[in-house]
Amino acid sequence: MTDEALEVLRSEIRTLDRELIALIGKRRTLVMAIGAAKQTLGLPVMDPPQEAKVVRRAAELARELGVDEELTRDVIWRIIASARDEQEGRADPLPAPL
């Protein structure tokens, strides 16, 4: 492998990281909208059966796509926990984008 080939791979990773982070942000925005809807409907923030269903679905998708299931579960649980913490007032809201 050449230094140039290595840089091409690193460039591809930077591009994918940008896309991945944008998708995480979009997903979190949707989760926060669901939290606002729950508040309007008088529903609790936590919904363990629904959260487990989401994580199971993500693991199934990971399996179908040949992606590490445990890593996928960890990422999805972390996103859920982060949004739940903010909805329950245990976390500072995200700062505005730069």
Secondary structure, 3 states (H helix, E strand, C coil): CCHHHHHHHHHHHHHHHHHHHHHHHHHHHHHHHHHHHHHHHCCCCCCHHHHHHHHHHHHHHHHHHCCCHHHHHHHHHHHHHHHHHHHCCCCCCCCCCC
